[in-house]
Amino acid sequence: MASSHSHSIADIKGAKVLMVGAGGIGCELLKTLALSGFRDIHIIDMDTIEVSNLNRQFLFRQSHVGQSKAKVARDAVLKFRPDISITSYHANVKDPDFNVDFFKQFSVVLNGLDNLDARRHVNRLCLAADVPLVESGTTGFLGQVTVHVKGKTECYECQPKPAPKTYPVCTITSTPSKFVHCIVWAKDLLFAKLLGDKNQENDLNVRSSDAASSSENVDDVFERRKDEDIEQYGRKIFDHVFGYNIELALSNEETWKNRYRPKPIYSKDVLSEELAPQNGNVDENHASDGGLSVSAMASLGMKNPQDIWSVNESSRIFLEALRLFFTKREKEVGNLCFDKDDQLAVEFVTAAANIRAASFGIPLHNLFEAKGIAGNIVHAVATTNAVIAGLIVIEAIKVLRNDIKSYRMTYCLEHPSRNMLLMPVEPFEPNKSCYVCSETPLSLEINTNRSKLKDLVEKIVKAKLGMSLPLIMNASSLLYEAGDVEDDMVAIYEANLEKVLAELPSPVTGGTMLTIEDYQQELKCNININHREEFDEEKEPDGMVLSGWTQPVSAPENKDKSIGNGASTSDATIAAAESEKDDDIGIVSPLKKRKLPDDSDISKAAAETKNHKQLQVIDDEDDLVVLEGNLDGFKKRRL
């Protein structure tokens, strides 16, 4: 035993480790690595420290807010382990500097990320560099650690990840029945329309044909005229979206036969004539400095985020928030994105969602709750992050010792299953049909006379295959290349993007095989093209179907038929995670991987682990995966 112990100490001392992410899991992990004897640690994180991180990311303090997470984490750990080497990079792991050669210098890579996109990217670089990857994630009390070694175990993408939850556009624009529908409307439609990018497609005025007659001037409503007083503009918007649009919807009798009939709300009915803030002095103190500290609640003297506002209060907040955006933050108007840490944006969305909820007879919610829903916040548990970080280090040590027989994927549960809160499972073998690690060809059904190369690049190569800098070839002819391209080629590729597939210089038709490569990820993938004339707009909104790769499954919506895979074409769906997400990860729609629980509520799903039929497997990003059957059933797929 002693010899193997000293052996592992030598492995640890000589190891060079790359950590990706210095947040909830990252802080715990860096501390545990340093205290376990690791001496050469590199950390990449693009994020800066926010106040909301301080409850669990214990290497950071109030004075660090706004600084680089990777850098501050390094400084904090060097204080108690001054003799080790820590290198920090305040950068995005997808930056071209972090290429395959960069990855090759490490003995093992440890992920503590908060999004699917970056995880897929790191997975591919580790495969190309042939460096083992230990992947992790937590959501509340649930967590997991998985080990990915090229050729020996499943890669991170061998099993499909679920698509984000989506809501049919008609539910959001016309027939909301839950508060989350009002939040999605306020955040993704109204906020985006008034304060976001004007060129974005926006379904705010998508409605039945009876609206067509009046739609000529509809967009003018949202434009603020040069001479228009901000109070007038605010009331005009208010009356249009909460009053006129509801009247319009009511005119379609059919819709309301078996539904609650919404009540139009006009500003004159809920507000008195004068709209001046009650105490101007508060206004000056709080809102004078601009930036993220501007607050409508502060200028109206409303303090408690736990209070539920009356319709009158919500209306005042709505108009005051709009006024503050256009007066104190006018430079940002037109390119704002909703951010859960932007107080004024949260106030605006909460107020708008509550006015809409009042109109549709949906229970109102306070700012704290609305912020949680809008920001997909899962309240993180510091202990889960600490446990998961410990498990990452245990797996990393096994990887360094090349002790393949002992590798385990470990799931941290909320409720004991067979008296265990930590559930170890032997890793699975690579999936032979995985296009990432087994390079199995894919097939794509597409109308080659109608779809453009641009559609293929955006909807398939980037959205589904997750390539950042793709290169597309038909036999030996190069159709498209992203990234640093010679000037004379740029125009040719641009022109190709606008052509339909069948009319490209080297035509793409049924029977063609395309080769798609990403040089940074060193991933190469073949796609067999099958021509198909018609697609079902409801079920196949992209107008193309990729197979040979297991399609992610979206969480079941109880009544509405929701369209999977986060498509958001004009009449498809609006993607939104109904459950929430902390920086470390968001889980949380159960996924049809091995078996799907009936209810998409995690707490119930987790409670069901008690009956031994299933094992909760979380894969950090947006999924709660459930494995079916007794653990012995795993033998078939084990190493």
N, C-alpha and C positions, 0 to 999 in steps of 0.2 A: 504493500500500500504506500509506504514511504516513497518508494522510487517513482510511482505514478504521480504522487503528490508533487514531488520536486520537479518532475517532468512538466506538469501543467503550469507550475510557476515560471519555468523557463519559457514555455509557450506564450504565457501572458506577457512576460517582460519583453520578449522579442517581437511581439505583434504590433502591426501598424493598423489602426482601426479608423474607419470613416463612419461618423454619425451624421445622419441626415435629419435635421429637425432639432431645435433646442427649446421646445415648448414644454408642455405638461410632462410628456414621457421623457423628452430630451434632458431636462434638468435633473430628474431622478437618475437617468441613465449615466450622465456624465459623472455625477457624484459617485455612483456605484462602481463605474469603471475605474475611476481614480483611486477609490479605496480598495479595489480588488487587485491593485498592482499593475494595471495597464500604464505604459509610460509614453506612448506616442499616439495621441488622439487628434483627429481632425474633425471639425464640426462645420457643416454648411447650414445656414438658415437665412432666409431673405427677410424675415420679419423683424419688426421693432416691438419693444415692450409696451404693453398697454396696462392701464390700471387694473382691468378685469383679470389680468394674468396673475396678479400678486397673491391671490388666495391660495395658490398651489405651486406656482413656479418659483420655488423658494430661494433660488440663487439670485433673484431680482428684488430690488427695493424701490420704494416710491421715487427716490432720486434718479432711478435709471429709466423712468418712463420716457419713451421716445428714442432710446438708444438701441443699438443692434443686440438682438438676443444672443447670437453666437459669441460676440465679443464680450459682453457682460458675463455670460456663463463661464467663459474661459478665465476671465479675471477673478471671478468669485472662487473657482476651484483652485487656481494657482495660489490663493491665499493659504489654503490648508495643505496643499501638495506642491510646494514651490519647485521641487526638483524634477517634475515631469514635463514633457513637452506637449503643449496643446496649441493647435493651429486653428484659427477661426476664419471663416469666409462669410461676409455679409453679402450673400448672393443667392440667386435662384439656381437650384440644382440642375435646371434645364439649360442653363447658360452653356454655350459651346465650349468654354474653357474646361468644363467637366466632361471630357470625352473618354473614350475607352482607355486610352493610355493613362489618363489621370486615375481611373478606377483600378487599373492593373497594379498600382503600387501598394494596394491594401491587402491585408490578410483576410479581412471580413468587413462587410458593410452592415450597419445597423440602422433600420428605419424607424423614425418616430414622427411620421408625417400626418397631415390632416386632409389629404385629398387624393382621389383615385388617380388623377392625371400624373402627378409627380411619382406616385408609387409605380405606375406602369413604366414610366421612363427609367426609374432606377432599376427595376427588374430587368429591363432590356440591356442596360449598360453592364449590369452584373453578369448576365448570361454571356454577353459579347467578350467581357474581360475575364470570364471564368473565375469570378470571385464569389464566394458564398454570401448569401443575403439572409439576415434575420429580420423579419418583418413583424410589425406590432400595431396594436391599436386599442383604444379604450373608449367606452361610452358609459358614463355613470359607473355602475358596479360591474359592468361586463368588460372583459378584456381578452386579448389573445396574442399569442406569440407563435409565429410559424417560421420554419427553416426551409430555405430554398437553395439547393445545390445542383448546379447544372448536370443533367444526365442521371442524377441519383433520386431527386425528389421532384414533385410538382413545382413548376415555376409559379409566380404569383398570379399569372393569367391563365393557368391551366383550367381553372374553374371560372365560369362567368360571374361577373359582378352585376348586381341588380341595377337597373336604370333608376334615376331619381323618380320620386313619385310625381305623377303629372295629373292635372285637372283639365277636363274638357273646357275649352274656351267658353262654351255656352253657359256652363255652370258658373264660371267666374263673372262673365259679363251680364248674364240675364237672370239666373236662378240660383243664387247662393243659398245654401241651407245650413252652413256651419260658419263659425267665426273665422276659421282659417281661410275660407273662400273670400271673405271681406278683406283680410290682410293681404292675400295674394293680389286682389284687385287694387287695393290702395298702393301697394308697393311696386308691383310689376307693371301696372297699367297707369294709374293716375299720377303717381310720383314720377314715373319714367316720362310720361307725356308732358308734364308741366315743367320738370326740372332737369330731365335727362337729355340724351342726344335726340335732336329733332328728326334725324334721318332714320332712326330705328323704326321698323314696322311696329305698329301698335294697334292692338285689338280693342282699344277702349270704345270705339264706336261701331264695332262689328255688331250688327243686330239684324233682325228679320227684315224682309224686303220692304215692309211698310215704312222703314226709315229712309229708304232710298230717295224719296221725293224731297226730304228735307236735308239730305246730306251734303248738298253743294256747299253750304256755308259752315258745315260742322267744324272744319279745322280752324276757321277764323275765330271761333269761340275761344280756343286755347291760346291764340296769339294775343299778346298784350299790345294794344295800339300805342303809338308814340305818346299821345297826350293823355293816355288813360291813367287815372288816379289808381293807386294800388288797392285802395279799399273797394273801389268800384269793380276793378278787375277780379278781386277775390270773390265778391258777391256774384259776379257774372258766372264764374267757374262753378261756385257752390250751387247756384240755381240750375245750371245746366246739368251737372252730373247727379245731384241729389233730387232735383225736382223734375225738370223737363225729360231727362232720359227715363225716369221711372214712369212718368205719364205715358211716354211713348211705348214702353214695355207693356203697360197695362192695356193699351189699345189692342193688343193681340190676345183676345179672350181665351183662345184655346189653351195657352200656356198656364192660365191660372185656374182651370177647372178643378184640379185636385191639389192646388198649392196655395200657400198663404199669399194673399194679395198684398204686395208692398205698398207703403204709403209714401207719396212724394213729400219731400221736405224742402221748403223754401226758406231762404235766409230771413225774410220779413216775419215769418211765423215763429222763428226760434230766437231772434235777436232783436234787441231794442235798436232804435235808430243810431244813436251814437256808438262808435266802436272804439273810442280811445281807451288805451290801457288804464286800469283803475288808478294805479299809482305810478305816475311817470318816473318818479325818482328811482324806483326799483329797476325800471326799464333801462335807464341810463347806466346804472352800475353794472348790470349783467350783460347787456347786449352791445356795449360800446366797442369791445375789443375784437369783434368779428370772430371768425373761425369756429371750431367745433363747440365752443362754450356758449354760443348764442342759444337762448332758450325762450320759447314762448311761455312755458310754465312759469319761469322766473318773472317774465315781464307782466304776467297776469297774477302774480302773487300766489300761484298754486304750488305747494311744496311736495306733497306726498305721492310717489309713483304707485302706491298701493291703493289709492282712491279710484273708484270708478266714477268717471265724469258723466254728468247729465248731458243730454243732447245739446242743451244751451252751452254748457262748458266746452264740449267737444267742438262745437261750431266756432266758439271764440278762439280756441286753440288753433283750429284749422286756418282761420283767417289771419291770426297773428303770426303763425309759423310761415305762411305764404308771404306775409308782409316782410318778415325778417329775412327770408331768403332773398327777396327782391331788393331790400334796402341794405342789409348788412353783409350779404354774401353774393351780391349781384354778379361778381366775376365768375362764380362757379356755375351759375344758372346756365343750363344748356349742355353741361357735361357732368352732372352729378350722378353718382350711382348710390343706391341705398347702402348704408353702412350701419350695422347695429351699434357702433360706437359713436355715431353722429347724433347727438341729443335731439337737435331740431328735426332731423329726418324721422327719428323714432316718434317724436311728438306728432308730426304731420300725419304719418301713417296710422298711428293709434287713433287720432281724432277722426280721420277719414273713414277708417274701418268701422269705428263705433257709430258714426252717423249712418253709414250704409246698413250696419247690423240693425240699428233702430228701425230703419225703413222696412227691413225684411223680417222683423219680429224675431231676430236672433239675439240671445243674451249678450250683454255688453261685457267688456273686459278692461282691466286697468292697464296702465302703461307698462308695468313690470311684466305682466303676462303677454301683452301684445308684442313687446320687445323680444321675449323668448320665442314666440311663434315666428315673428318676422325674421329673426336672426338665426333660426334653426338652432337654438341654444339647448344643448343637453348639459345640465349642471354637472360639472366634472367632480369626481371624488379623488382627492389627492392620494388616498391609500391605494386605489386601483392602479394609478400610475406608478407608484413605488413598487408594488408587487410585480407588475408587468416588466418594469425596468430590471428587477432582480432576475426574472426568468429569461430576459434577453441575454443578460451576462452569462447565465448558466449555459444557455444554448451556444453562445459565442465561444465559450471555453471548450465545449465538446467539438465544435467545428474546428478550432485551432488544433485540437488533439487528433483530429480526423477520426473521431470515434462515431462512425456512421450508425452503428447499431443502437446507440443511445439517443440519437436525435429524437426530439418530441415536439409536436405542436401542442401548445398548452392553452386551454380555455379557462378563463377565470369567470365563475358563475355568480349570480346574485343569490341563488338559493342552493343549499347543498344537494348534490345528487349522489346517492350511495355514500353519504357522509363525506363527500369531497366537494370543496369549493374550487379546487384546481383540478382540471380534468386533462390528463395527458393522453395524447393519441399518437400512434406511430405515423410518420409522414407517409403520404401516398406517392406512388411512382408517377413519373411524368405522364401526362395525358397524351397519348399517341396522336390525337387529332388537334393538338394545340398549335396554332399557326405561329406562335411566338417561339416556343422552345423546340418544337418538332418540325417547324417549317412546312406544315401540311398545306397544300394549296386550298384556297377558298374558292367558292363560286358566287357569282353575282348575277342576279336577274335584273335586267335594266332595258329600257327602250332605247336602243342605240341611235334611233333616228330623232329622238326628242331630247334626251338628256345631254347636257353639255359636259365637257371635261371638268369645268368648274364645279358642277354638282358632285361629280365623282370625288374630286379632291376634298371639298368641304364636308359632304355628308358621309362619305365612307372612309377615305384615307385619314382625314384628321379626326372626325367625330367618333368613328367606330374603331379604327385601327390605332388611333392615338399617336400618329407620327407627326413630328413637329417640322422636320425639313425633308419632305418627301421628294423622291425622284421617280418618274414614271416612264417605263419603257415598253414599247411594243416590238418584240423581237429585238433587232439591234437599233431601232429608231427611238430617239429620245423625245418624248412628248412634252415633258414638263420637269422643271427642277426648281426647288425653292432654295433660298439662301444666297450665298455670294455667287452670282452668275455673271459671265462676261456680258458687257453692255449690249453687244450685237444680238445676243440670245434673248435678252429680257423681252424685247418687243415680240419675238416669235412665240415665246411661251405665253405672254399675255394674250396674244391673238388665239393661240390654241385653246386657252381656258374658255373662250367665248364660243368655240365651235362645238357642234354636236359630235358625238363620238364617231359616227359613221363617216363624217366629212373631214376628219383629221388627216394631215399629210400622209400618215400611215394609218389607214382606217381601222377603227375598232368596231367589230361586228360580232354576231353570234359565233362562237368557236374561237375567237381571239384569246390568247393568254397574255395578260399584262404582268409585268414584273414591277413591284413597287419596293423601293429601298429607302431606308433612312440612314444616311451616312453617320450621323451622330450616334444613333442607337445601334448602328451596325446590324440592322434587322432587314431581312429580305423576305419578300412574301409574293407568291404567285396567285393571281386571280383569274379564274376561267370565266369568261363573259358569256352569258346566255341571253339572247335577245327575247324580250317579252313585250307584247303590245300594251296590255291593259293592267292597271294597278287599282286596288281598292283604296279610294282616298281616305276612308275612315281608318282602315287597318294598316295601310302601307303609305303613310303620308309623304314619305321621301320619294315615292315613285321608283324604289329599287329595293331589292331584298338580298342581303348578304347571308350566305350559309356556309356550313363546313366549320363555322366557328359558333359555339353555343351562344345564342342570343341572350342578353340579360333579360330578366323577368321583372316587370315593374310590380309594385305592391298592388294587391287587388283593392279597388275602390268599391265600397259596398254596393251602391246602386248604379252610379254612372259607369258607362263603359269607358275606361280611360285608355288612352293610346300609349303604348309602351315606349320605352327608350327616349323619353325626354324630347320627342320631336316637337318643335313649336312652329309649325307653318301656320299660315294665316288662320286656318280653321281646324287646327289639330288640338294641341293641348298646351297648357302652361305648366312648366315644370316647377315643382315646389316640394320641399321636404316638409311634410306636415309635422313630423317629429323633429326633434331639435338637435343641435350640434354644438359642441364646445370646440375650441381650437384643436383639441387633440384629435378628434375625429367625430364624424357623425355616423351613427349607425343608422338606420333604424327602420328600414322597412323589411319585414321578413321576406326571405328570398326563396324562390322555388329552386333549391339546389338538390336536396335529397327529399325533403318533405316540407310542406308549408302549413303552418298552423292556420286555423280558420280566421283568427282575429289578428289584425295587424297591430295590436297593442302589445308592446314588448313586455310589460310587466306580467300580463297574462301568459304570454308565450314562455317567459322565463319561469313562471310558477309551474308550468306544465312539465318542466324537466323532472319534477318530483316523481312522475310516474314512469321513469326509466325508459320511455319509449324513444326519447330523443335527446340529442345533445345539442345545446346551444352553441353555435359557433359564430363568433362575431368576426366579421372581417371589417375591421375598422371603418372603411369608407362608408358606404351607406347601407350596410347590410347586416341583417341578423340572419345567419344561415342556420338551418336546422338539419342535423344529420339524423337519418332514420335508423331505427332498430337498435339492437344491442351492440355494444362495442365489438363483440366477437365478429360481427358482420363485416368489420373493417378488414379482416385478414386478407380477403381476396385482393384488395387494392394495395396492400402493404408492400413494403420493400421485401 
